[in-house]
Amino acid sequence: MKSNVQTLRTNRVKKAKMKLSKHRELGVESTIDIHEVATLMDTLKDRSAVENESLLFSLNMN
């Protein structure tokens, strides 16, 4: 279960990086609004918080 949760979170971070990269390339022509960009950036910056959250979740499951 723990590896599945970790894999899902890793995939979410990878997707966020790809979307932000594409947004950067397209510049003004990008279809992503500022709120979605902020959410994606939060996903990348809060990765350590997400890892701590998964650790607490796994402790509660035991």
C-alpha positions as a printed NumPy array, in Angstrom:
array([[  0.   ,   0.   ,   0.   ],
       [  2.791,   2.402,   0.899],
       [  4.54 ,   1.961,  -2.444],
       [  1.266,   2.573,  -4.3  ],
       [  0.678,   5.84 ,  -2.447],
       [  4.27 ,   6.911,  -3.058],
       [  3.98 ,   6.055,  -6.765],
       [  0.777,   8.07 ,  -7.098],
       [  2.384,  11.09 ,  -5.448],
       [  5.514,  10.781,  -7.591],
       [  3.386,  10.61 , -10.736],
       [  1.459,  13.707,  -9.644],
       [  4.716,  15.625,  -9.2  ],
       [  6.014,  14.479, -12.602],
       [  2.778,  15.58 , -14.298],
       [  2.961,  18.954, -12.57 ],
       [  6.541,  19.431, -13.794],
       [  5.549,  18.538, -17.348],
       [  2.568,  20.927, -17.355],
       [  4.673,  23.78 , -15.984],
       [  7.402,  23.087, -18.523],
       [  4.91 ,  23.173, -21.387],
       [  3.346,  26.352, -19.973],
       [  6.791,  27.973, -19.889],
       [  7.45 ,  27.007, -23.514],
       [  4.11 ,  28.311, -24.782],
       [  4.299,  31.545, -22.832],
       [  1.362,  33.847, -23.574],
       [ -0.299,  31.244, -25.81 ],
       [ -0.664,  28.77 , -22.922],
       [ -4.203,  27.764, -21.982],
       [ -3.375,  27.272, -18.296],
       [ -4.719,  30.009, -16.032],
       [ -2.806,  31.544, -13.146],
       [ -4.706,  29.558, -10.522],
       [ -3.759,  26.231, -12.072],
       [ -0.122,  27.356, -12.354],
       [ -0.151,  28.265,  -8.66 ],
       [ -1.61 ,  24.88 ,  -7.767],
       [  1.03 ,  23.088,  -9.826],
       [  3.801,  25.104,  -8.2  ],
       [  2.396,  24.284,  -4.765],
       [  2.448,  20.613,  -5.722],
       [  6.167,  20.877,  -6.492],
       [  7.129,  23.018,  -3.51 ],
       [  5.09 ,  21.094,  -0.952],
       [  6.495,  17.73 ,  -1.918],
       [  8.228,  17.331,   1.445],
       [  4.95 ,  18.121,   3.213],
       [  3.203,  15.489,   1.078],
       [  5.866,  12.911,   1.968],
       [  5.41 ,  13.695,   5.672],
       [  1.66 ,  13.355,   5.197],
       [  2.062,   9.892,   3.675],
       [  4.323,   8.861,   6.567],
       [  1.677,   9.922,   9.083],
       [ -0.98 ,   8.145,   7.064],
       [  1.032,   4.911,   7.092],
       [  1.584,   5.233,  10.857],
       [ -2.139,   5.624,  11.414],
       [ -2.853,   2.566,   9.309],
       [ -0.641,   0.397,  11.564]])
